[in-house]
Amino acid sequence: MIKTIALIHRKEGISREEFAKHYEESHAPLAVKLFPQIKKYIRNHIVEIPGMEGPEFDCISEFWFDNVEDALAVAEIAQSEAGQAIRDDEDKFMNSSKTISLMVDERVSDI
């Protein structure tokens, strides 16, 4: 199964709590509606641990697709006029210039 992983940074001046709330209540539902090609969508919000230095990013998002073509279709839609709503929403809470995205071929071990 094909998966994309994105390391996402919050916009300066927004707390991790505000970032997670907006992502879960506004952005994720919008993405699910706009991109029916996504088969599974998980957001892993970073938990701050006192005394430990955290990563520079705030969330690891994972998107599963049936194939590479579906993943590429989502990228194309996101950059099209139809994707303007998702880009506008990202501008509200993400620092998209720092996002790192990777496409991977997920392999799962049965344990």
The first five atom37 places (N, CA, C, CB, O) and aatype in JSON, in Angstrom:
{
  "aatype": [12, 9, 11, 16, 9, 0, 10, 9, 8, 1, 11, 6, 7, 9, 15, 1, 6, 6, 13, 0, 11, 8, 18, 6, 6, 15, 8, 0, 14, 10, 0, 19, 11, 10, 13, 14, 5, 9, 11, 11, 18, 9, 1, 2, 8, 9, 19, 6, 9, 14, 7, 12, 6, 7, 14, 6, 13, 3, 4, 9, 15, 6, 13, 17, 13, 3, 2, 19, 6, 3, 0, 10, 0, 19, 0, 6, 9, 0, 5, 15, 6, 0, 7, 5, 0, 9, 1, 3, 3, 6, 3, 11, 13, 12, 2, 15, 15, 11, 16, 9, 15, 10, 12, 19, 3, 6, 1, 19, 15, 3, 9],
  "atom_mask": [
    [1, 1, 1, 1, 1],
    [1, 1, 1, 1, 1],
    [1, 1, 1, 1, 1],
    [1, 1, 1, 1, 1],
    [1, 1, 1, 1, 1],
    [1, 1, 1, 1, 1],
    [1, 1, 1, 1, 1],
    [1, 1, 1, 1, 1],
    [1, 1, 1, 1, 1],
    [1, 1, 1, 1, 1],
    [1, 1, 1, 1, 1],
    [1, 1, 1, 1, 1],
    [1, 1, 1, 0, 1],
    [1, 1, 1, 1, 1],
    [1, 1, 1, 1, 1],
    [1, 1, 1, 1, 1],
    [1, 1, 1, 1, 1],
    [1, 1, 1, 1, 1],
    [1, 1, 1, 1, 1],
    [1, 1, 1, 1, 1],
    [1, 1, 1, 1, 1],
    [1, 1, 1, 1, 1],
    [1, 1, 1, 1, 1],
    [1, 1, 1, 1, 1],
    [1, 1, 1, 1, 1],
    [1, 1, 1, 1, 1],
    [1, 1, 1, 1, 1],
    [1, 1, 1, 1, 1],
    [1, 1, 1, 1, 1],
    [1, 1, 1, 1, 1],
    [1, 1, 1, 1, 1],
    [1, 1, 1, 1, 1],
    [1, 1, 1, 1, 1],
    [1, 1, 1, 1, 1],
    [1, 1, 1, 1, 1],
    [1, 1, 1, 1, 1],
    [1, 1, 1, 1, 1],
    [1, 1, 1, 1, 1],
    [1, 1, 1, 1, 1],
    [1, 1, 1, 1, 1],
    [1, 1, 1, 1, 1],
    [1, 1, 1, 1, 1],
    [1, 1, 1, 1, 1],
    [1, 1, 1, 1, 1],
    [1, 1, 1, 1, 1],
    [1, 1, 1, 1, 1],
    [1, 1, 1, 1, 1],
    [1, 1, 1, 1, 1],
    [1, 1, 1, 1, 1],
    [1, 1, 1, 1, 1],
    [1, 1, 1, 0, 1],
    [1, 1, 1, 1, 1],
    [1, 1, 1, 1, 1],
    [1, 1, 1, 0, 1],
    [1, 1, 1, 1, 1],
    [1, 1, 1, 1, 1],
    [1, 1, 1, 1, 1],
    [1, 1, 1, 1, 1],
    [1, 1, 1, 1, 1],
    [1, 1, 1, 1, 1],
    [1, 1, 1, 1, 1],
    [1, 1, 1, 1, 1],
    [1, 1, 1, 1, 1],
    [1, 1, 1, 1, 1],
    [1, 1, 1, 1, 1],
    [1, 1, 1, 1, 1],
    [1, 1, 1, 1, 1],
    [1, 1, 1, 1, 1],
    [1, 1, 1, 1, 1],
    [1, 1, 1, 1, 1],
    [1, 1, 1, 1, 1],
    [1, 1, 1, 1, 1],
    [1, 1, 1, 1, 1],
    [1, 1, 1, 1, 1],
    [1, 1, 1, 1, 1],
    [1, 1, 1, 1, 1],
    [1, 1, 1, 1, 1],
    [1, 1, 1, 1, 1],
    [1, 1, 1, 1, 1],
    [1, 1, 1, 1, 1],
    [1, 1, 1, 1, 1],
    [1, 1, 1, 1, 1],
    [1, 1, 1, 0, 1],
    [1, 1, 1, 1, 1],
    [1, 1, 1, 1, 1],
    [1, 1, 1, 1, 1],
    [1, 1, 1, 1, 1],
    [1, 1, 1, 1, 1],
    [1, 1, 1, 1, 1],
    [1, 1, 1, 1, 1],
    [1, 1, 1, 1, 1],
    [1, 1, 1, 1, 1],
    [1, 1, 1, 1, 1],
    [1, 1, 1, 1, 1],
    [1, 1, 1, 1, 1],
    [1, 1, 1, 1, 1],
    [1, 1, 1, 1, 1],
    [1, 1, 1, 1, 1],
    [1, 1, 1, 1, 1],
    [1, 1, 1, 1, 1],
    [1, 1, 1, 1, 1],
    [1, 1, 1, 1, 1],
    [1, 1, 1, 1, 1],
    [1, 1, 1, 1, 1],
    [1, 1, 1, 1, 1],
    [1, 1, 1, 1, 1],
    [1, 1, 1, 1, 1],
    [1, 1, 1, 1, 1],
    [1, 1, 1, 1, 1],
    [1, 1, 1, 1, 1],
    [1, 1, 1, 1, 1]
  ],
  "atom_positions": [
    [[0.85, -1.18, 0.0], [0.0, 0.0, 0.0], [0.89, 1.24, 0.0], [-0.97, 0.0, 1.23], [1.93, 1.26, 0.66]],
    [[0.49, 2.24, -0.72], [1.24, 3.49, -0.81], [0.76, 4.44, 0.29], [1.06, 4.14, -2.22], [-0.43, 4.55, 0.58]],
    [[1.72, 5.11, 0.89], [1.4, 6.05, 1.96], [2.26, 7.28, 1.78], [1.61, 5.41, 3.36], [3.42, 7.19, 1.38]],
    [[1.68, 8.44, 2.09], [2.5, 9.64, 2.21], [2.54, 10.03, 3.68], [1.94, 10.81, 1.32], [1.56, 9.89, 4.41]],
    [[3.68, 10.51, 4.07], [3.92, 10.97, 5.44], [4.34, 12.43, 5.35], [5.01, 10.09, 6.18], [5.19, 12.78, 4.55]],
    [[3.74, 13.27, 6.18], [4.09, 14.69, 6.18], [4.46, 15.12, 7.6], [2.92, 15.54, 5.63], [3.72, 14.86, 8.55]],
    [[5.59, 15.79, 7.72], [6.0, 16.4, 8.97], [5.54, 17.85, 8.89], [7.57, 16.29, 9.23], [6.02, 18.62, 8.05]],
    [[4.61, 18.22, 9.75], [3.92, 19.5, 9.63], [4.26, 20.41, 10.81], [2.4, 19.29, 9.55], [4.32, 19.98, 11.96]],
    [[4.49, 21.68, 10.5], [4.83, 22.7, 11.49], [3.66, 23.66, 11.66], [6.1, 23.48, 11.07], [2.97, 24.01, 10.7]],
    [[3.44, 24.07, 12.89], [2.39, 25.07, 13.13], [2.91, 26.45, 12.78], [1.92, 25.03, 14.62], [4.12, 26.7, 12.72]],
    [[1.97, 27.34, 12.53], [2.29, 28.72, 12.23], [2.79, 29.4, 13.51], [1.05, 29.47, 11.65], [2.33, 29.08, 14.6]],
    [[3.72, 30.31, 13.36], [4.25, 31.04, 14.51], [3.12, 31.79, 15.21], [5.37, 32.02, 14.07], [2.26, 32.39, 14.56]],
    [[3.13, 31.75, 16.54], [2.1, 32.44, 17.32], [0.91, 31.56, 17.66], [0.0, 0.0, 0.0], [0.0, 32.0, 18.37]],
    [[0.9, 30.33, 17.18], [-0.2, 29.4, 17.47], [0.34, 28.3, 18.38], [-0.81, 28.78, 16.13], [1.4, 27.72, 18.11]],
    [[-0.37, 28.02, 19.47], [0.07, 26.98, 20.39], [-0.17, 25.6, 19.77], [-0.67, 27.1, 21.75], [-0.94, 25.46, 18.82]],
    [[0.5, 24.6, 20.31], [0.27, 23.23, 19.84], [-1.19, 22.83, 20.04], [1.2, 22.23, 20.57], [-1.76, 22.12, 19.21]],
    [[-1.79, 23.29, 21.14], [-3.19, 22.95, 21.41], [-4.11, 23.59, 20.36], [-3.6, 23.42, 22.82], [-5.02, 22.93, 19.86]],
    [[-3.88, 24.86, 20.03], [-4.69, 25.54, 19.01], [-4.49, 24.87, 17.65], [-4.31, 27.04, 18.93], [-5.44, 24.69, 16.89]],
    [[-3.24, 24.52, 17.35], [-2.92, 23.84, 16.11], [-3.7, 22.52, 15.99], [-1.41, 23.59, 16.01], [-4.34, 22.26, 14.97]],
    [[-3.62, 21.69, 17.03], [-4.29, 20.38, 17.01], [-5.81, 20.55, 16.92], [-3.92, 19.57, 18.27], [-6.47, 19.8, 16.19]],
    [[-6.36, 21.5, 17.63], [-7.81, 21.72, 17.6], [-8.26, 22.1, 16.19], [-8.22, 22.83, 18.6], [-9.23, 21.54, 15.68]],
    [[-7.56, 23.03, 15.56], [-7.95, 23.44, 14.2], [-7.78, 22.27, 13.23], [-7.12, 24.65, 13.74], [-8.64, 22.03, 12.38]],
    [[-6.68, 21.56, 13.36], [-6.42, 20.43, 12.46], [-7.55, 19.4, 12.56], [-5.06, 19.76, 12.79], [-8.07, 18.95, 11.54]],
    [[-7.92, 19.04, 13.77], [-8.93, 17.99, 13.97], [-10.35, 18.44, 13.66], [-8.86, 17.49, 15.38], [-11.13, 17.68, 13.1]],
    [[-10.68, 19.68, 14.02], [-12.07, 20.14, 13.87], [-12.37, 20.75, 12.51], [-12.39, 21.14, 14.94], [-13.53, 20.74, 12.07]],
    [[-11.37, 21.3, 11.83], [-11.6, 21.98, 10.55], [-10.88, 21.32, 9.39], [-11.19, 23.42, 10.66], [-11.49, 20.94, 8.39]],
    [[-9.55, 21.2, 9.53], [-8.74, 20.8, 8.39], [-8.95, 19.34, 7.98], [-7.28, 21.03, 8.7], [-9.17, 19.05, 6.81]],
    [[-8.88, 18.43, 8.93], [-9.02, 17.0, 8.6], [-10.38, 16.71, 7.96], [-8.85, 16.13, 9.86], [-10.42, 16.02, 6.94]],
    [[-11.49, 17.21, 8.5], [-12.78, 16.96, 7.83], [-12.82, 17.53, 6.41], [-13.93, 17.56, 8.65], [-13.42, 16.92, 5.52]],
    [[-12.2, 18.68, 6.2], [-12.16, 19.28, 4.87], [-11.35, 18.39, 3.91], [-11.55, 20.7, 4.92], [-11.76, 18.18, 2.77]],
    [[-10.23, 17.88, 4.37], [-9.39, 17.01, 3.54], [-10.12, 15.71, 3.17], [-8.07, 16.68, 4.28], [-10.05, 15.27, 2.03]],
    [[-10.8, 15.13, 4.12], [-11.55, 13.89, 3.86], [-12.61, 14.13, 2.79], [-12.2, 13.35, 5.16], [-12.82, 13.3, 1.91]],
    [[-13.28, 15.27, 2.87], [-14.32, 15.62, 1.9], [-13.74, 15.89, 0.51], [-15.1, 16.85, 2.38], [-14.3, 15.46, -0.49]],
    [[-12.6, 16.59, 0.47], [-12.02, 17.01, -0.8], [-11.26, 15.89, -1.53], [-11.09, 18.16, -0.56], [-11.18, 15.89, -2.76]],
    [[-10.72, 14.94, -0.77], [-9.86, 13.91, -1.35], [-10.4, 12.5, -1.09], [-8.44, 14.03, -0.79], [-9.93, 11.82, -0.17]],
    [[-11.37, 12.05, -1.87], [-11.93, 10.7, -1.65], [-10.92, 9.59, -1.95], [-13.16, 10.51, -2.52], [-11.17, 8.43, -1.61]],
    [[-9.8, 9.92, -2.56], [-8.78, 8.91, -2.86], [-8.07, 8.41, -1.6], [-7.75, 9.48, -3.83], [-7.47, 7.34, -1.6]],
    [[-8.13, 9.2, -0.54], [-7.48, 8.81, 0.72], [-8.26, 7.66, 1.34], [-7.38, 10.01, 1.71], [-9.47, 7.77, 1.55]],
    [[-7.57, 6.55, 1.63], [-8.21, 5.37, 2.22], [-8.11, 5.34, 3.73], [-7.59, 4.12, 1.66], [-8.96, 4.75, 4.4]],
    [[-7.08, 5.99, 4.28], [-6.9, 6.06, 5.73], [-6.09, 7.32, 6.0], [-6.17, 4.77, 6.3], [-5.19, 7.66, 5.23]],
    [[-6.41, 8.01, 7.08], [-5.8, 9.32, 7.36], [-5.6, 9.42, 8.86], [-6.69, 10.51, 6.83], [-6.56, 9.42, 9.63]],
    [[-4.35, 9.51, 9.28], [-4.02, 9.58, 10.71], [-3.16, 10.8, 10.97], [-3.29, 8.28, 11.18], [-2.23, 11.09, 10.21]],
    [[-3.47, 11.51, 12.04], [-2.66, 12.63, 12.5], [-2.04, 12.24, 13.84], [-3.52, 13.95, 12.63], [-2.74, 11.83, 14.76]],
    [[-0.73, 12.36, 13.91], [0.03, 12.05, 15.13], [0.55, 13.37, 15.69], [1.21, 11.03, 14.83], [1.6, 13.85, 15.27]],
    [[-0.17, 13.94, 16.64], [0.22, 15.22, 17.23], [1.31, 14.99, 18.28], [-1.01, 15.95, 17.86], [1.21, 14.09, 19.11]],
    [[2.34, 15.82, 18.23], [3.48, 15.7, 19.13], [3.04, 16.04, 20.56], [4.64, 16.63, 18.68], [2.34, 17.03, 20.79]],
    [[3.46, 15.21, 21.5], [3.18, 15.43, 22.91], [4.45, 15.98, 23.55], [2.72, 14.1, 23.62], [5.52, 15.37, 23.47]],
    [[4.33, 17.14, 24.17], [5.49, 17.73, 24.84], [5.7, 17.04, 26.19], [5.3, 19.26, 25.04], [4.76, 16.85, 26.96]],
    [[6.95, 16.67, 26.44], [7.3, 16.03, 27.7], [8.24, 16.96, 28.45], [7.96, 14.62, 27.46], [9.31, 17.3, 27.94]],
    [[7.85, 17.39, 29.65], [8.7, 18.3, 30.41], [10.13, 17.76, 30.56], [8.1, 18.56, 31.79], [10.33, 16.59, 30.88]],
    [[11.1, 18.63, 30.33], [12.49, 18.25, 30.47], [13.09, 17.6, 29.23], [0.0, 0.0, 0.0], [14.29, 17.35, 29.19]],
    [[12.26, 17.33, 28.23], [12.77, 16.72, 26.99], [12.57, 17.68, 25.83], [12.08, 15.37, 26.71], [11.52, 18.32, 25.7]],
    [[13.59, 17.77, 24.99], [13.47, 18.62, 23.82], [12.66, 17.88, 22.76], [14.88, 19.02, 23.27], [12.95, 16.74, 22.42]],
    [[11.64, 18.56, 22.25], [10.79, 17.95, 21.24], [11.3, 18.22, 19.84], [0.0, 0.0, 0.0], [12.26, 18.97, 19.66]],
    [[10.69, 17.62, 18.86], [11.09, 17.87, 17.47], [10.65, 19.28, 17.04], [10.49, 16.81, 16.52], [9.86, 19.93, 17.73]],
    [[11.17, 19.73, 15.93], [10.83, 21.06, 15.43], [9.44, 21.09, 14.79], [11.86, 21.51, 14.42], [8.88, 22.17, 14.59]],
    [[8.87, 19.93, 14.47], [7.55, 19.9, 13.84], [6.5, 19.56, 14.89], [7.52, 18.87, 12.68], [6.83, 19.19, 16.02]],
    [[5.24, 19.68, 14.51], [4.14, 19.54, 15.46], [3.22, 18.36, 15.22], [3.33, 20.77, 15.46], [2.46, 17.97, 16.1]],
    [[3.29, 17.78, 14.02], [2.39, 16.68, 13.7], [3.01, 15.83, 12.58], [0.99, 17.2, 13.29], [3.64, 16.36, 11.67]],
    [[2.81, 14.54, 12.67], [3.14, 13.63, 11.58], [1.81, 13.13, 11.04], [4.08, 12.44, 12.05], [1.08, 12.42, 11.73]],
    [[1.52, 13.5, 9.8], [0.27, 13.07, 9.18], [0.56, 11.94, 8.21], [-0.44, 14.25, 8.45], [1.57, 11.96, 7.49]],
    [[-0.33, 10.94, 8.19], [-0.17, 9.79, 7.32], [-1.42, 9.63, 6.47], [0.11, 8.5, 8.15], [-2.55, 9.71, 6.96]],
    [[-1.2, 9.4, 5.17], [-2.29, 9.26, 4.21], [-2.06, 7.98, 3.42], [-2.39, 10.5, 3.26], [-1.0, 7.82, 2.8]],
    [[-3.02, 7.06, 3.44], [-2.9, 5.8, 2.71], [-3.7, 5.87, 1.41], [-3.38, 4.62, 3.58], [-4.78, 6.45, 1.35]],
    [[-3.13, 5.25, 0.37], [-3.76, 5.2, -0.95], [-3.67, 3.79, -1.52], [-3.1, 6.22, -1.92], [-2.79, 3.02, -1.14]],
    [[-4.58, 3.47, -2.42], [-4.53, 2.17, -3.08], [-3.33, 2.05, -4.02], [-5.81, 1.92, -3.86], [-2.8, 0.96, -4.23]],
    [[-2.91, 3.19, -4.59], [-1.83, 3.16, -5.57], [-1.19, 4.55, -5.7], [-2.35, 2.67, -6.94], [-1.7, 5.53, -5.17]],
    [[-0.08, 4.59, -6.4], [0.65, 5.83, -6.61], [-0.21, 6.84, -7.36], [1.95, 5.58, -7.36], [-0.16, 8.04, -7.07]],
    [[-0.98, 6.37, -8.33], [-1.81, 7.26, -9.13], [-2.8, 8.04, -8.26], [-2.57, 6.47, -10.19], [-3.01, 9.24, -8.49]],
    [[-3.4, 7.38, -7.27], [-4.32, 8.08, -6.36], [-3.59, 9.14, -5.52], [-5.03, 7.08, -5.44], [-4.12, 10.23, -5.3]],
    [[-2.39, 8.81, -5.07], [-1.6, 9.78, -4.3], [-1.25, 10.99, -5.16], [-0.31, 9.12, -3.75], [-1.32, 12.12, -4.69]],
    [[-0.87, 10.74, -6.4], [-0.54, 11.85, -7.3], [-1.78, 12.67, -7.65], [0.1, 11.31, -8.58], [-1.68, 13.88, -7.84]],
    [[-2.94, 12.02, -7.75], [-4.19, 12.74, -8.03], [-4.5, 13.71, -6.9], [-5.36, 11.75, -8.22], [-4.95, 14.83, -7.16]],
    [[-4.28, 13.3, -5.66], [-4.52, 14.19, -4.52], [-3.58, 15.4, -4.59], [-4.32, 13.44, -3.18], [-4.01, 16.53, -4.35]],
    [[-2.32, 15.17, -4.92], [-1.37, 16.28, -5.03], [-1.81, 17.24, -6.14], [0.05, 15.74, -5.32], [-1.69, 18.46, -5.99]],
    [[-2.31, 16.69, -7.23], [-2.78, 17.54, -8.34], [-4.01, 18.35, -7.94], [-3.1, 16.68, -9.56], [-4.09, 19.54, -8.24]],
    [[-4.95, 17.71, -7.27], [-6.16, 18.42, -6.81], [-5.78, 19.52, -5.82], [-7.16, 17.43, -6.16], [-6.32, 20.62, -5.87]],
    [[-4.85, 19.21, -4.93], [-4.45, 20.18, -3.9], [-3.88, 21.45, -4.52], [-3.42, 19.56, -2.96], [-4.01, 22.53, -3.95]],
    [[-3.25, 21.34, -5.68], [-2.67, 22.51, -6.33], [-3.6, 23.17, -7.35], [-1.39, 22.11, -7.01], [-3.26, 24.2, -7.93]],
    [[-4.76, 22.58, -7.56], [-5.71, 23.11, -8.54], [-6.65, 24.13, -7.89], [-6.53, 21.96, -9.17], [-6.57, 24.39, -6.69]],
    [[-7.53, 24.7, -8.7], [-8.54, 25.62, -8.19], [-9.43, 24.92, -7.16], [-9.4, 26.19, -9.34], [-9.84, 25.53, -6.17]],
    [[-9.74, 23.66, -7.39], [-10.57, 22.89, -6.45], [-9.9, 22.76, -5.09], [-10.88, 21.51, -7.02], [-10.58, 22.6, -4.08]],
    [[-8.57, 22.81, -5.06], [-7.84, 22.68, -3.8], [-7.6, 23.99, -3.07], [0.0, 0.0, 0.0], [-6.94, 24.01, -2.03]],
    [[-8.13, 25.08, -3.61], [-7.9, 26.39, -2.98], [-8.4, 26.41, -1.53], [-8.6, 27.5, -3.78], [-7.76, 27.02, -0.67]],
    [[-9.51, 25.75, -1.25], [-10.08, 25.75, 0.11], [-9.11, 25.09, 1.1], [-11.43, 25.0, 0.13], [-8.96, 25.58, 2.22]],
    [[-8.46, 24.01, 0.7], [-7.53, 23.33, 1.61], [-6.28, 24.19, 1.81], [-7.15, 21.93, 1.07], [-5.75, 24.25, 2.92]],
    [[-5.81, 24.84, 0.76], [-4.64, 25.72, 0.88], [-4.96, 26.93, 1.76], [-4.17, 26.18, -0.5], [-4.13, 27.34, 2.57]],
    [[-6.14, 27.5, 1.58], [-6.54, 28.64, 2.42], [-6.61, 28.23, 3.89], [-7.91, 29.2, 1.95], [-6.21, 28.99, 4.77]],
    [[-7.13, 27.03, 4.14], [-7.23, 26.57, 5.52], [-5.83, 26.32, 6.1], [-8.08, 25.28, 5.59], [-5.58, 26.65, 7.26]],
    [[-4.94, 25.74, 5.31], [-3.57, 25.52, 5.79], [-2.91, 26.82, 6.2], [-2.74, 24.82, 4.71], [-2.16, 26.87, 7.18]],
    [[-3.18, 27.89, 5.46], [-2.59, 29.19, 5.76], [-3.02, 29.72, 7.13], [-2.97, 30.19, 4.69], [-2.34, 30.57, 7.7]],
    [[-4.13, 29.22, 7.64], [-4.63, 29.68, 8.94], [-3.81, 29.14, 10.12], [-6.07, 29.28, 9.11], [-3.73, 29.79, 11.16]],
    [[-3.2, 27.95, 9.96], [-2.58, 27.34, 11.14], [-1.27, 26.61, 10.87], [-3.53, 26.39, 11.75], [-0.57, 26.25, 11.82]],
    [[-0.92, 26.39, 9.61], [0.31, 25.68, 9.27], [1.36, 26.62, 8.69], [0.02, 24.55, 8.28], [1.04, 27.63, 8.07]],
    [[2.62, 26.27, 8.91], [3.72, 26.91, 8.19], [4.09, 25.94, 7.07], [4.97, 27.23, 9.16], [5.01, 25.13, 7.21]],
    [[3.37, 26.02, 5.97], [3.52, 25.06, 4.87], [4.91, 25.09, 4.24], [2.49, 25.33, 3.81], [5.33, 24.11, 3.63]],
    [[5.62, 26.19, 4.38], [6.96, 26.28, 3.79], [7.93, 25.31, 4.47], [7.5, 27.7, 3.9], [8.97, 24.98, 3.9]],
    [[7.6, 24.84, 5.67], [8.46, 23.91, 6.4], [7.99, 22.46, 6.32], [8.54, 24.33, 7.85], [8.65, 21.57, 6.84]],
    [[6.86, 22.21, 5.66], [6.34, 20.84, 5.58], [7.29, 19.96, 4.77], [4.94, 20.84, 4.94], [7.78, 20.35, 3.71]],
    [[7.54, 18.78, 5.3], [8.34, 17.77, 4.6], [7.4, 16.61, 4.3], [9.59, 17.3, 5.46], [6.8, 16.04, 5.21]],
    [[7.28, 16.26, 3.02], [6.4, 15.16, 2.6], [7.21, 14.06, 1.96], [5.31, 15.67, 1.63], [8.15, 14.31, 1.2]],
    [[6.85, 12.84, 2.27], [7.52, 11.66, 1.73], [6.48, 10.67, 1.23], [8.44, 10.99, 2.8], [5.44, 10.5, 1.87]],
    [[6.74, 10.02, 0.1], [5.88, 8.93, -0.35], [6.65, 7.64, -0.06], [5.51, 9.06, -1.89], [7.82, 7.5, -0.42]],
    [[5.98, 6.7, 0.6], [6.63, 5.46, 0.99], [5.78, 4.27, 0.58], [6.88, 5.43, 2.51], [4.57, 4.39, 0.37]],
    [[6.42, 3.13, 0.48], [5.74, 1.86, 0.23], [5.72, 1.14, 1.57], [6.46, 0.99, -0.9], [6.71, 0.56, 1.99]],
    [[4.57, 1.19, 2.24], [4.45, 0.66, 3.6], [4.51, -0.87, 3.6], [3.14, 1.15, 4.24], [3.86, -1.52, 2.78]],
    [[5.28, -1.42, 4.5], [5.37, -2.86, 4.7], [5.06, -3.14, 6.17], [6.8, -3.42, 4.3], [5.66, -2.53, 7.05]],
    [[4.13, -4.03, 6.42], [3.69, -4.32, 7.79], [4.05, -5.76, 8.13], [2.16, -4.08, 7.94], [3.82, -6.67, 7.34]],
    [[4.62, -5.95, 9.32], [4.93, -7.3, 9.81], [3.8, -7.79, 10.7], [6.27, -7.31, 10.58], [3.3, -7.05, 11.54]],
    [[3.42, -9.02, 10.51], [2.45, -9.65, 11.41], [3.21, -10.12, 12.64], [1.68, -10.84, 10.72], [4.17, -10.88, 12.55]],
    [[2.76, -9.64, 13.8], [3.44, -10.0, 15.04], [2.48, -10.77, 15.92], [3.98, -8.75, 15.78], [2.85, -11.17, 17.03]]
  ]
}
